[in-house]
Amino acid sequence: MNIQTDRTTVSHQPSSPCGKRSPWTWVPSLYFAEGLPYVAVMTISIILYKQLGLSNAEITFYTSWLYLPWVIKPLWSPFIDLIRTKRWWIVSMELLIGAAFGGVAFTIPTSFWLQGSLFFFWVMAFASATHDIAADGFYMLGLDQHNQAWFVGIRSTFYRLSTIFGQGVLVMIAGNLQVLYRNSISFSWSLMFYGVTGLFIALWLWHSYVLPRPRQDAPRHDVTASTIWVEFVHTIRSFFDKPQVVAGILFMLFYRMPEGLLAKVSSLFLIDAAHSGGLGLSPQEYGFVQGTVGVIGLTLGGILGGMAAGKDGLQKWLWPMVCAITLPDAVYIYLSYALPSSLWIINLCVFVEQFGYGFGFTAYMLYLIYYSQGEYKTSHYALCTAFMALSMMIPGLFAGALQEVIGYRMFFIIVLVCCFVTFWVTWFLKVDPDFGKKHPDEEDEEI
């Protein structure tokens, strides 16, 4: 959807359409709250389970299933409008996420730590996916069109900051607590999660007070569950009737196949002991390398990719982006053979790989937008994101087991070989040469 903006009206302190709350009071904190549970479920859980003694096969299998709520999110997202308001869903899910963090903290020191923590991570994942639906919808209702465009960069920035905070700062805190409490791993992680519980309770209280109450944010009484279901079935059919359906779905599922294999195993490689073929980073070192330097590289790559595609269009940059998302994976082959002790070298390698991934991922996201064009574009985009989550979930289920059988070195070689799949599925795409370019008559438009 194109949002028209008038640049002559831009001010440095936009106001809410409700006239009561400045967006600065709730947009940054809302998207910080959106990103943190996702990072906890997808990344922090890996480090936690590795330190608690699970095998790589168990870790990748259990944590990959946590993608499922984002895979099936389009199934229940249309029904949220029928029950309560989006504001109600936001504050309720934040309270539930806070309770899930508390549940993880409580169960870690117990004898049933695996079953208990996985249960609460599942609760957190479903609550987080629901929070995503409500928050993105509320953003459209709580801001006028001008402010929606003005704050799009702010929301992205604070989502990234939540990634750095979760994957970097929180992991480093857990590591420092282990030093303070004489390497008591379970107790240290439990304390850290209790701290995040308090943070989410604070976010819940803050948003309960500060979120505006747009008049449009009301349950839809003019539709029923049956009419929504009929419309959803029609949306599904139209999604699979698109001209490039086979090539498009193959691209959505396999473009990130190497990353689907690499994502979780690369984190395990960084913290695994040297006698197991890993680099043996401490939680503090991991938090800085992957959670800070890596995220900065990812963000910068994404920004540069967006600028490049916005200037020349997706088609011109498609193949450079394919190379960027695949070839830098070779740094892990080097790391697995050289096993450097220099943090500078490790940081550089991780930065290069994550920068390339951020740059190359731009092509993927732009193609999802391209494929979703036409009638039902919002619903079709939601279905595309379900395929996006599935593309990470499926390879992750067996990545750890494969690594345990063949070792880190051969695993990273196989990841690089799988990059040919990315080139193969991209070969069949047909993209409008003008898609993504900014035309002169769109100078005052934002997407």
C-alpha positions in Angstrom: 0.0 0.0 0.0 1.3 3.4 -1.0 1.1 6.0 1.8 1.0 9.5 0.5 3.1 12.0 2.4 3.6 15.8 2.0 7.2 16.6 2.8 6.4 20.2 3.5 4.5 19.1 6.6 7.3 17.0 8.1 8.1 18.0 11.7 10.6 16.6 14.1 7.9 15.7 16.6 4.9 14.2 14.9 1.8 13.8 16.9 -0.8 11.0 17.2 -4.0 11.3 15.2 -5.8 11.0 18.5 -4.1 14.1 19.7 -3.4 12.6 23.1 -0.2 10.6 22.9 2.9 11.4 20.9 4.0 8.4 18.9 7.4 8.8 20.5 5.9 7.5 23.7 4.8 4.2 22.3 6.2 3.3 18.8 9.8 2.7 20.0 8.8 0.7 23.0 6.1 -1.3 21.1 8.6 -2.5 18.5 11.3 -3.2 21.1 8.7 -5.4 22.8 7.9 -7.1 19.5 11.5 -8.0 18.7 12.7 -9.2 22.1 10.6 -12.4 22.6 11.4 -13.5 19.0 15.2 -13.2 19.8 14.7 -15.1 23.0 12.8 -17.9 21.3 15.1 -18.2 18.2 18.6 -17.3 19.5 18.9 -17.1 23.3 17.3 -20.5 23.7 20.1 -22.0 21.6 22.8 -20.7 23.9 20.8 -21.7 27.0 20.4 -25.3 25.9 24.0 -25.6 24.7 25.2 -24.5 28.1 22.7 -26.8 29.9 24.2 -29.8 28.0 21.8 -30.7 25.1 23.4 -32.1 21.9 23.4 -30.0 18.7 20.8 -32.4 17.2 18.4 -31.9 20.1 18.9 -28.1 20.2 18.3 -27.5 16.5 15.3 -29.9 16.4 13.5 -28.5 19.4 14.2 -24.8 18.7 13.3 -25.1 15.0 9.8 -26.2 15.9 9.4 -22.9 17.6 9.1 -21.3 14.1 5.7 -23.0 13.8 3.6 -20.1 15.2 5.0 -17.8 12.6 4.4 -20.4 9.9 0.7 -20.8 10.8 0.2 -17.1 11.8 -1.9 -16.3 8.7 -4.5 -18.9 9.8 -5.6 -17.1 12.9 -4.6 -13.5 12.1 -8.0 -12.7 10.3 -9.9 -13.7 13.4 -8.2 -11.3 15.8 -10.4 -8.5 14.8 -13.5 -10.4 15.9 -12.4 -10.6 19.6 -11.5 -7.4 21.5 -9.4 -4.6 20.1 -5.8 -4.7 18.8 -4.8 -2.6 21.8 -6.3 -5.3 24.1 -4.4 -8.0 22.2 -1.1 -6.1 22.5 -1.2 -5.5 26.3 -2.6 -9.0 26.9 0.1 -10.7 24.9 2.8 -8.6 26.6 1.6 -9.8 30.0 1.5 -13.4 28.7 5.1 -13.0 27.3 6.2 -11.7 30.6 4.6 -14.7 32.3 6.4 -17.0 29.8 9.7 -15.4 30.6 9.0 -16.0 34.3 8.1 -19.6 33.6 11.4 -20.2 31.8 13.2 -18.6 34.7 11.4 -20.8 37.2 11.9 -24.1 35.4 15.6 -23.8 34.5 16.9 -24.8 37.9 14.4 -27.7 38.3 14.7 -31.3 37.4 12.1 -30.9 34.6 14.0 -27.9 33.1 13.8 -29.2 29.5 10.1 -29.9 29.3 9.2 -26.8 31.4 11.4 -24.4 29.5 10.2 -25.7 26.1 6.6 -25.4 27.2 7.1 -21.7 28.2 9.1 -21.0 25.0 6.1 -22.4 23.0 3.8 -20.1 25.0 6.1 -17.2 24.3 6.3 -18.0 20.6 2.5 -18.1 20.1 2.1 -14.9 22.2 4.8 -13.2 20.3 3.4 -14.1 16.9 0.0 -12.8 18.0 1.6 -9.7 19.4 3.2 -9.1 15.9 -0.3 -9.3 14.2 -1.9 -6.9 16.7 1.1 -4.4 16.8 1.4 -4.1 13.1 -2.3 -3.6 12.7 -2.4 -1.1 15.6 0.5 0.9 14.0 -1.8 1.6 11.0 -4.7 2.6 13.3 -2.8 4.6 15.9 -1.0 6.8 13.3 -2.2 8.9 10.4 -0.7 8.1 7.0 2.0 10.8 7.3 3.2 9.5 10.6 3.1 5.9 9.5 5.7 6.8 6.8 7.7 9.0 9.2 8.0 6.4 11.9 8.7 3.3 9.7 12.5 3.8 10.2 12.0 4.3 13.9 10.2 1.1 14.4 12.8 -0.8 12.4 15.6 0.7 14.4 14.1 -0.3 17.8 13.3 -3.8 16.5 17.0 -4.1 15.6 18.0 -2.6 19.0 15.9 -5.3 20.7 17.9 -7.9 18.7 21.2 -6.4 19.9 19.8 -6.2 23.5 18.6 -9.8 23.5 21.3 -11.6 21.5 24.1 -9.4 22.8 23.5 -7.7 26.1 21.3 -10.4 27.7 23.7 -13.3 26.7 26.6 -11.2 28.1 24.7 -10.6 31.3 24.1 -14.4 31.7 27.8 -15.0 31.2 28.8 -12.4 33.7 26.4 -13.9 36.3 28.1 -17.2 35.8 31.4 -15.6 36.7 29.8 -13.9 39.7 28.1 -17.1 41.0 31.1 -19.4 40.3 29.9 -20.9 37.1 26.4 -21.8 38.3 24.9 -22.0 34.8 21.3 -22.7 35.6 21.0 -20.2 38.4 22.7 -17.5 36.3 20.3 -18.0 33.3 17.4 -18.1 35.7 18.3 -14.8 37.2 18.7 -13.3 33.7 15.2 -14.5 32.6 13.7 -13.2 35.9 15.2 -9.8 34.9 13.5 -9.9 31.5 10.3 -10.9 33.2 10.4 -7.6 35.2 11.2 -5.7 32.0 8.2 -7.1 30.2 5.9 -6.4 33.2 7.2 -2.8 33.0 6.4 -2.7 29.2 2.9 -4.1 29.9 2.2 -1.5 32.5 3.7 1.3 30.2 1.6 0.3 27.2 -1.5 -0.2 29.3 -1.2 3.5 30.1 0.4 5.1 27.1 -1.1 3.3 24.0 -3.7 5.6 22.3 -7.3 4.4 21.8 -8.1 5.0 18.1 -11.8 5.1 17.3 -11.2 2.6 14.5 -9.7 0.0 16.9 -12.9 -1.9 17.7 -14.1 -5.5 17.2 -15.7 -6.0 13.8 -19.3 -6.9 14.4 -20.2 -6.7 10.7 -18.4 -9.9 9.9 -18.6 -13.4 11.3 -16.0 -16.2 11.6 -17.7 -18.1 8.7 -17.4 -15.1 6.3 -13.8 -14.6 7.2 -13.1 -18.3 6.6 -14.8 -18.2 3.2 -12.7 -15.1 2.3 -9.6 -16.8 3.6 -10.2 -19.8 1.3 -10.7 -17.5 -1.6 -7.4 -15.8 -0.7 -5.6 -19.1 -0.7 -6.9 -20.0 -4.1 -6.0 -16.7 -5.6 -2.5 -17.0 -4.1 -1.9 -20.3 -5.9 -3.4 -19.0 -9.1 -0.7 -16.4 -9.7 1.3 -16.7 -12.9 4.7 -17.6 -11.3 3.3 -19.8 -8.5 5.7 -22.7 -8.9 8.9 -20.6 -9.4 7.7 -18.2 -6.6 7.1 -20.8 -4.0 10.4 -22.6 -4.8 12.1 -19.3 -4.4 10.4 -18.6 -1.1 11.3 -22.1 0.3 14.8 -22.6 -1.0 16.4 -19.1 -1.5 17.5 -19.2 2.1 18.2 -22.9 2.4 21.9 -22.4 3.1 21.0 -19.9 5.9 18.4 -22.3 7.2 21.1 -24.9 7.7 23.7 -22.4 8.9 21.8 -20.1 11.3 21.6 -22.3 14.4 24.7 -24.4 13.8 26.9 -21.3 13.3 25.9 -20.1 16.8 26.6 -23.5 18.3 30.0 -23.6 16.5 31.0 -20.2 18.0 30.4 -21.4 21.6 31.3 -25.1 21.2 34.5 -26.3 22.9 37.7 -26.5 20.9 37.9 -30.3 21.4 34.5 -30.5 19.7 35.6 -28.5 16.7 34.2 -25.1 17.9 35.7 -21.8 18.7 34.9 -22.0 22.4 33.6 -18.4 22.9 32.3 -17.5 26.3 28.8 -16.1 26.5 30.2 -12.6 26.9 32.3 -13.1 23.8 29.4 -14.6 21.8 27.2 -11.7 22.9 29.6 -9.2 21.4 30.6 -11.2 18.3 27.2 -12.5 17.1 24.8 -10.4 19.1 26.4 -7.0 18.5 28.9 -7.0 15.6 26.9 -9.5 13.6 23.6 -7.6 14.1 25.3 -4.3 13.1 26.6 -6.0 9.9 23.2 -7.4 9.2 21.6 -4.0 9.6 24.1 -2.2 7.5 23.8 -4.8 4.7 20.0 -4.5 4.7 20.2 -0.7 4.6 22.6 -0.7 1.6 20.6 -3.4 -0.1 17.4 -1.3 0.2 19.2 1.8 -1.2 20.6 -0.1 -4.1 17.3 -1.7 -5.1 15.5 1.6 -4.6 17.9 3.3 -7.0 18.1 0.7 -9.8 15.3 -1.8 -9.2 15.3 -5.4 -8.0 16.1 -7.0 -11.3 19.5 -5.2 -11.7 20.6 -6.2 -8.2 19.1 -9.6 -8.0 22.2 -11.6 -8.9 24.6 -9.5 -6.9 22.3 -10.1 -3.9 22.2 -13.8 -4.6 26.0 -13.8 -4.4 26.0 -11.7 -1.3 23.7 -14.1 0.6 25.6 -17.2 -0.4 29.3 -16.8 -1.0 30.2 -15.2 2.4 29.1 -18.5 4.0 32.6 -19.6 3.1 34.0 -17.7 6.1 32.8 -20.5 8.4 34.8 -23.0 6.4 37.9 -20.9 7.1 37.0 -20.5 10.8 36.4 -24.3 11.2 39.8 -25.1 9.7 41.9 -22.2 11.2 40.1 -22.1 14.6 41.5 -18.6 15.2 41.9 -17.4 18.8 41.8 -13.7 17.7 38.5 -12.1 18.4 39.3 -9.5 15.8 39.4 -12.2 13.1 36.3 -13.8 14.3 34.4 -10.5 14.5 35.5 -9.7 10.9 34.3 -13.0 9.6 31.0 -12.9 11.3 30.5 -9.2 10.2 31.2 -10.2 6.5 28.8 -13.1 6.6 26.0 -11.1 8.3 26.6 -8.1 6.1 26.2 -10.3 3.0 23.1 -11.9 4.4 21.5 -8.5 5.1 22.3 -7.3 1.6 21.1 -10.5 -0.1 18.0 -10.8 2.1 16.7 -7.5 0.6 16.1 -9.4 -2.7 14.0 -12.0 -0.8 11.9 -9.4 1.0 11.3 -7.4 -2.2 10.3 -10.5 -4.1 7.7 -11.3 -1.4 6.3 -7.8 -2.0 6.4 -8.3 -5.8 4.6 -11.6 -5.6 1.9 -10.2 -3.3 0.9 -7.4 -5.7 -2.7 -7.2 -6.9 -5.9 -8.1 -5.1 -5.5 -9.4 -1.5 -2.0 -8.1 -1.4 -2.0 -7.9 2.4 -3.2 -11.4 2.9 -0.9 -12.7 0.1 2.1 -11.1 1.8 1.1 -12.8 5.1 1.1 -16.1 3.3 4.5 -15.3 1.8 5.9 -14.7 5.3 4.6 -18.1 6.3 6.7 -19.7 3.6 9.6 -17.5 4.8 9.3 -19.0 8.3 8.9 -22.5 6.9 12.1 -22.0 4.8 14.0 -21.6 8.1 12.1 -24.2 10.1 12.6 -27.2 7.8 16.4 -27.1 7.3 16.9 -26.3 11.0 15.1 -29.5 12.1 17.9 -31.8 10.9 20.9 -29.3 10.7 22.2 -30.3 14.1 21.9 -34.0 13.5 23.8 -33.6 10.2 26.5 -31.6 11.9 27.0 -34.2 14.6 27.4 -37.0 12.0 29.9 -35.2 9.7 31.5 -32.5 11.9 31.6 -28.7 11.6 34.1 -28.6 8.7 32.3 -30.9 6.4 28.9 -29.3 7.5 30.0 -25.8 6.4 31.3 -27.2 3.1 27.9 -28.8 2.5 26.2 -25.4 3.3 28.3 -23.8 0.6 27.4 -26.5 -1.9 23.8 -25.9 -1.1 24.2 -22.4 -2.3 23.8 -23.8 -5.8 20.1 -24.3 -4.8 19.8 -20.6 -4.2 21.2 -19.8 -7.7 18.9 -22.5 -9.2 15.6 -21.2 -7.8 16.6 -17.6 -8.7 17.2 -18.5 -12.3 13.5 -19.2 -12.9 12.3 -15.8 -11.6 10.8 -13.2 -13.9 10.8 -9.7 -12.3 9.5 -6.5 -13.8 12.7 -4.4 -14.6 11.0 -1.3 -13.1 10.0 -3.0 -9.8 11.6 -1.3 -6.9 12.8 1.8 -8.7 11.8 5.2 -7.5 10.2 7.1 -10.3 10.1 10.9 -10.4 6.3 11.0 -9.9 6.7 8.9 -6.7 9.0 11.4 -5.0 6.5 12.1 -2.3 5.4 8.5 -1.7 6.5 6.0 0.9 5.9 2.3 1.0 
